[in-house]
Each structure stands twice: as structure tokens, then as C-alpha cells.
Amino acid sequence: MVLGRTVEVTVPATSANLGPGFDTLGLALSIYDSLLVTELPAGELEIEVSGTGADEIPRDASNLIVRTIAHVYADLGLEMPGLRIIAENGVPHGRGLGSSGAAVTAGILAAKGLLEGEVEIGDADLLRLATELEGHPDNVAPALFGGLTIAWVGERGPQHKKLLVHRGVSPLVLVPSYTMSTSKARSLQPPHVSTEDAVFNVSRSALLIAALMQSPELLLDATADRLHQDYRAEAMPETQRLVQALRAAGFAAVVSGAGPSVLVLADGPGSRQDAVELAASVTDTPWDALLLAVDVRGGTVGERAEGST
């Protein structure tokens, strides 16, 4: 342990599901949370937060980043240090862009950086620890590793495969002012689905991998879903209305994560403005349009030199 060591962490937003890939597929996007975390004497805790959702974030030991760092130290059997955390949030909260997964990822990477030279935490353990806290790996895998990820839980625990996205794929996220609870969204899904719907989503998920990697012109068909979006529609009718209007106009639009944001996977940057204009005309809800890139790096952590700004 190095008292006074400061590490700098950056973590991207993520969009999970991508239509048919429920609880499996995730995409890292170019909006970021950033942290400076400094080791203090045990028992001390200082938290400063700015940016998106700052007023809602606790400044005590219940803070998700603090709890995540504590989880890592407990897992390793080490004493938790005191912490000074300065956070700047860019990932919208409660909008289906992986804000809780970003916080968990940021905490795990901060712990990794603070323990550099004392304990080595490999990729498999990073994903395991993140999944233990988040509950499933579909958001934390792309937040950790970037790009398009396939995530699953097998006999060896949580696993992932990172894939490169075709350079023609141009993400657009349309963010409303209202929020959606992930737990509420999940509660609206039925416990069982038909074989026909399951087969439909298996075929579209397979097609989606090909569309994102090689054939963006197939994205509209590849993002069709029967497992979760329609069941959640009653809780966010404006989101559903926008998705339907965009898809009717030929855009590969899906609910981002649990919603209520809408992700459009355009097959080139030029068509995104048309989608933005359509969004402004078809619902009563104003949508904040974020023209983004696929983040290919994932979360990063590095030691901050003393006196640097």
C-alpha cells in the first residue's frame, strides 16, 4: 500500500442487449466517467462529484465506487485504505447507458491501480469481481474491455469475447429527460417465452454479430427482438413509439439496455442527422441526441504523477 498514491480512471458508457442479444451483447460508447482516487489513512473518506447525476450520488460509504473498492480489497483479504475520490460523471444515470456498470468498473480499476506492484489483478478477475457486484456481465464486459462484447457465465465463471466493429457503424443515442429502473423493466418480462420467439432471437443475435462486424446494411433486420422490448413498452411508451417510428423509416433502432434511451446503429455517419430530425417530430418528448463512436479501449487506469493537473 502506498499512502498518497493517486490513480486516474476513465470508463465508457455502454449499451446492452442491442435488440436481440438480451443479457449477452454489449457495446462500449464514447461517453465517459472519470475518477481520481487517492489513498488516505484508514478510516478517512472524502468524495467530490460533478457532472451528470451528481446531486443523487452519496458521499459516504454507501457510494457504489467505495463499496466496489471495498469488495476488491475484501476479496483479496487486504485492509481497506482511506480514500479521496474526485469523480466527474459523463454517463447519464438511469437512462440505459450502463451508469451502474460504469461505477462498478471504475471502482474495480481504481483498486487495481492502487494495488499496482502489490497484487496483480488479471482480466478474468476484473470481470468476475465486476459481475459479482453488477449481477450480470453484459454491461461491465464492454466497460472493462471496450468494443463489442459477447458475455456469458460458464463453468469458469463470467467470460467474454471482444469483437471489432465495422468502421461504418455509427452509433446515435437519443436520451430523454425521464429515467427507468432496471429492476422495474425486468419485472415486466414474462418468466417463459415461446420456442418460436426464442428461435427468432437466436437467429437475429447471430445475424447481428455479422452485421456489426462485416455487413452494416443488415442492421435493421439484425436488431429485431421478441424477448424483452415489447414487454417493457408499457413502462416507457414514448421510447417504444420512437423505436417503432425509426424502424419504420429504416433505422436500426433499439431500446438501449433497460431504457429509456434509444440506440440507433446507423450504417454511416451521414444518416444519423435524419434520425435526429425524425425523433424531434414523432413524440412529445424532447430527446438529447448524442452522436457517438464505438469506444475500443474500454476502461483505463494509470498512476497520476504528483503535482500533475
C-alpha positions, 0 to 999 in steps of 0.5 A: 500500500502506498499512502498518497498514491493517486490513480486516474480512471476513465470508463465508457458508457455502454449499451446492452442487449442491442435488440436481440442479444438480451443479457449477452451483447454489449457495446462500449460508447464514447461517453465517459466517467472519470475518477481520481482516487487517492489513498488516505489513512484508514478510516478517512473518506472524502468524495467530490462529484460533478457532472451528470447525476451528481446531486443523487450520488452519496458521499459516504460509504454507501457510494457504489465506487467505495463499496466496489473498492471495498469488495476488491480489497475484501476479496483479496483479504487486504485492509481497506485504505482511506480514500479521496475520490474526485469523480466527474460523471459523463454517463447519464444515470438511469437512462440505459447507458450502463451508469451502474456498470460504469461505477462498478468498473471504475471502482474495480480499476481504481483498486487495481491501480492502487494495488499496482506492484502489490497484487496483480489483478488479471482480466478474468478477475476484473470481470468476475469481481465486476459481475459479482457486484453488477449481477450480470456481465453484459454491461461491465464486459464492454466497460472493462474491455471496450468494443463489442462484447459477447458475455456469458457465465460458464463453468469458469465463471463470467467470460467474454469475447471482444469483437471489432466493429465495422468502421461504418457503424455509427452509433446515435443515442437519443436520451430523454429527460425521464429515467427507468429502473432496471429492476422495474423493466425486468419485472415486466418480462414474462418468466417463459417465452415461446420456442418460436420467439426464442428461435427468432432471437437466436437467429437475429443475435447471430445475424447481428454479430455479422452485421456489426462486424462485416455487413452494416446494411443488415442492421435493421433486420439484425436488431429485431427482438421478441424477448424483452422490448415489447414487454417493457413498452408499457413502462416507457411508451414514448421510447417504444413509439420512437423505436417503432417510428425509426424502424419504420423509416429504416433505422436500426433502432433499439431500446438501449439496455433497460431504457429509456434511451434509444440506440440507433446503429446507423450504417454511416455517419451521414444518416444519423442527422435524419434520425435526429430530425425524425425523433424531434417530430414523432413524440412529445418528448424532447430527446438529447441526441448524442452522436457517438463512436464505438469506444475500443479501449474500454476502461483505463487506469494509470498512476497520476504523477504528483503535482500533475493537473 
